Amino acid sequence: MVNLINIIIEPGKAFEHIKEKDDWWIPFIGLAIVTLIFLWVSSPAMSRLTAQKMAEMGIDREIPKAAELIKYIVAPIATLLAFLLISLILWFLGNSFGADWNYIKALDLYAYSSVIQVIRSILNTSLLLVRGIPNIMTFRDLSVATGLDLLFSPENPKLYAIASGIEVFTIWQFILIAYGISEITGISKKKTAWVCVLTYLITLGFSVLFARGG
């Protein structure tokens, strides 16, 4: 638990812990829990907005309760798959730039850096509670805009996905990862910067590829 805090206030100590121990599931569980809490808090607004969207498309039927419950299963699985895939990219690119580390260390580092996303999820949940669920009018209102998405409309999903990906928390996370790779593997910060820039662009590309209108 201490290392979840250290990754923010004393990242050097967290990186030393990662060198010595493999426990990526601890931050994963933390992120999964706060994500589920967010889904639970936002569920009434999400159901209402989804029903409105379906009505606009001419679909006049209720959303099955089973479908409502599925998201609580899908969310942790999707988070785990994202952890595994992005860590694989980091590990592969790190090795390509001379890093001598194994995949599990890359997974440990990415998992601990995801504490940044825990902060973001807590911020989003707090916003919902302060604003009030009845006052959520669009899917965009479900989260705090912390990047270039402040300047763009979601009417163009591809452009909005790019803008949403260029935001404070994601950049903070990748800077932390770059520092961590250098500390764990010993390669130069210039090389780790390239590893993180390339990984960031690849993940942003996936976001754009699967972007759809909201």
C-alpha positions in Angstrom: 0.0 0.0 0.0 2.9 2.4 0.8 4.3 2.0 -2.7 0.9 3.1 -4.2 1.5 6.4 -2.4 5.3 6.5 -3.1 4.7 6.3 -6.9 3.3 9.8 -6.5 5.3 11.4 -3.8 8.6 9.4 -3.9 8.7 7.5 -7.2 12.3 6.5 -6.7 11.3 4.3 -3.7 8.5 2.7 -5.7 10.9 1.9 -8.5 13.3 0.2 -6.0 10.3 -1.8 -4.8 9.5 -2.8 -8.4 13.1 -4.0 -8.9 12.9 -6.3 -5.9 9.3 -7.6 -6.0 6.6 -8.4 -8.6 3.2 -7.4 -7.3 1.5 -5.7 -10.2 -1.9 -7.0 -9.1 -2.0 -4.7 -6.1 -2.4 -1.4 -8.1 -4.5 -3.4 -10.6 -7.0 -4.2 -7.9 -7.0 -0.6 -6.7 -7.8 0.7 -10.2 -10.5 -1.9 -10.7 -12.2 -1.0 -7.4 -12.3 2.7 -8.1 -13.5 2.0 -11.7 -16.3 -0.1 -10.4 -17.3 2.6 -7.9 -17.4 5.1 -10.7 -19.6 2.8 -12.8 -21.9 2.3 -9.8 -22.2 6.1 -9.2 -22.6 6.9 -12.8 -24.9 4.0 -13.7 -28.3 5.9 -13.5 -26.9 8.7 -15.8 -25.4 6.2 -18.2 -28.6 4.2 -18.4 -30.7 7.3 -19.0 -28.3 8.7 -21.7 -28.1 5.3 -23.4 -31.9 5.1 -23.5 -32.0 8.5 -25.0 -29.4 7.6 -27.6 -31.4 4.5 -28.5 -34.6 6.5 -28.9 -32.8 8.9 -31.3 -31.8 5.9 -33.4 -35.4 4.7 -33.4 -34.8 1.8 -31.0 -37.7 1.6 -28.6 -37.0 -1.0 -26.0 -35.6 -1.2 -22.5 -32.1 -2.1 -21.8 -32.0 -5.6 -20.2 -30.9 -5.7 -16.6 -28.4 -8.4 -17.5 -26.7 -5.9 -19.9 -26.5 -3.4 -17.0 -24.7 -6.0 -14.9 -22.3 -7.1 -17.6 -20.4 -3.8 -17.5 -19.3 -4.6 -13.9 -17.7 -7.8 -15.3 -16.3 -6.3 -18.5 -14.7 -3.3 -16.9 -12.1 -5.2 -14.8 -11.4 -7.6 -17.7 -10.9 -4.6 -20.1 -8.6 -3.0 -17.5 -6.5 -6.2 -17.2 -6.2 -6.6 -21.0 -5.1 -3.0 -21.3 -2.5 -3.6 -18.6 -1.2 -6.7 -20.4 -1.1 -5.2 -23.9 0.4 -1.8 -23.0 3.0 -3.5 -20.8 3.9 -5.8 -23.7 4.4 -2.8 -25.9 6.6 -1.1 -23.3 8.6 -4.3 -22.8 9.2 -4.8 -26.5 10.1 -1.2 -27.2 12.3 -1.1 -24.1 14.2 -4.1 -25.3 14.5 -2.6 -28.7 16.3 0.4 -27.2 18.6 -1.7 -25.1 16.7 -2.3 -21.8 17.6 -5.5 -20.1 14.3 -6.4 -18.3 11.6 -9.0 -18.4 7.9 -8.6 -19.2 6.8 -8.8 -15.6 8.8 -5.8 -14.6 7.2 -3.8 -17.5 3.8 -5.0 -16.1 4.8 -4.0 -12.6 5.9 -0.5 -13.7 2.8 0.1 -15.8 0.5 -1.1 -13.1 2.1 1.1 -10.5 2.1 4.1 -12.8 -1.7 3.6 -13.2 -2.2 5.0 -9.8 -2.3 8.3 -11.8 -5.5 6.9 -13.4 -6.9 6.1 -9.9 -6.6 9.8 -9.1 -8.4 10.7 -12.3 -11.2 8.2 -11.6 -11.6 9.6 -8.0 -11.8 13.1 -9.5 -14.5 12.0 -12.0 -16.5 10.3 -9.3 -16.3 13.3 -7.1 -17.4 15.5 -9.9 -20.5 13.4 -10.5 -21.5 13.5 -6.8 -21.0 17.3 -6.6 -22.8 18.0 -9.9 -25.6 15.6 -9.2 -26.7 12.7 -11.4 -29.9 14.4 -12.7 -27.7 17.3 -14.0 -25.6 15.0 -16.3 -27.0 15.8 -19.8 -24.3 14.2 -22.1 -21.8 11.4 -21.9 -19.1 14.1 -22.0 -20.4 15.3 -18.6 -19.4 12.0 -17.0 -15.8 13.0 -16.8 -13.6 16.0 -16.1 -12.0 17.4 -19.3 -8.3 17.6 -18.5 -6.8 18.0 -22.0 -7.4 19.2 -25.5 -10.9 17.7 -25.4 -11.8 21.1 -23.8 -11.4 22.6 -27.2 -13.2 20.1 -29.4 -16.7 18.8 -29.8 -17.4 15.0 -29.7 -19.3 15.3 -33.0 -16.1 14.1 -34.7 -15.3 11.0 -32.7 -11.8 10.4 -34.3 -10.7 14.0 -33.7 -12.2 14.0 -30.2 -10.4 10.7 -29.4 -7.1 12.3 -30.3 -7.9 15.5 -28.2 -9.0 13.3 -25.3 -5.7 11.4 -25.3 -3.6 14.5 -25.1 -4.4 15.3 -21.4 -2.7 15.9 -18.1 -3.1 12.5 -16.4 -1.9 10.4 -19.3 1.1 12.6 -20.0 1.9 12.5 -16.3 1.7 8.7 -16.3 4.0 8.3 -19.3 6.6 10.7 -17.9 6.5 8.6 -14.7 7.0 5.4 -16.8 9.9 7.0 -18.7 11.6 7.8 -15.4 10.8 4.3 -14.1 12.3 2.5 -17.1 15.5 4.4 -16.8 15.7 3.7 -13.0 14.9 0.0 -13.4 16.9 -0.9 -16.5 19.7 1.7 -16.4 19.2 2.9 -20.0 19.4 6.6 -20.8 16.4 8.9 -20.2 16.6 9.9 -23.9 15.9 6.3 -24.9 13.2 5.8 -22.3 11.5 9.0 -23.6 11.4 7.5 -27.1 10.0 4.2 -25.6 7.2 6.2 -23.9 6.5 8.5 -26.9 6.1 5.5 -29.2 4.0 3.6 -26.7 1.8 6.7 -26.2 1.3 7.1 -29.9 0.4 3.4 -30.4 -2.2 3.5 -27.5 -3.6 6.8 -28.9 -3.9 5.1 -32.3 -6.0 2.3 -30.8 -8.2 4.9 -29.1 -8.8 6.6 -32.5 -9.3 3.3 -34.2 -12.1 2.3 -31.9 -13.6 5.8 -31.4 -17.3 6.2 -32.0 -19.8 8.9 -31.6 -21.0 9.6 -28.1 
